[in-house]
Amino acid sequence: MTNKKKTEEQGFHFEAAMNQIESIVKILEENKTNDIDSLLHYFEEGSDLIKKCYDYLEHAETRIHSITKNTQSEKRDDES
């Protein structure tokens, strides 16, 4: 099972989160509500989603570095 599938099974879908962030930004930009509690809720929800997306991308970057490092190490071993 791929890590993407594992992450999705755990309930986080990066693309869906990005789409939701875009929707929240539109709501906040258009100020579709005058209720401060609603605005704060959208802001908090957007902030949480941004944090989750950032963590997801940070984890992906770490994995890429690890894979690249392993690939380079194997290449050097093959050349020896």
Secondary structure, 3 states (H helix, E strand, C coil): CCHHHHHHHCCCCHHHHHHHHHHHHHHHHHCCCCCHHHHHHHHHHHHHHHHHHHHHHHHHHHHHHHHHHHHHHHHHHHHC
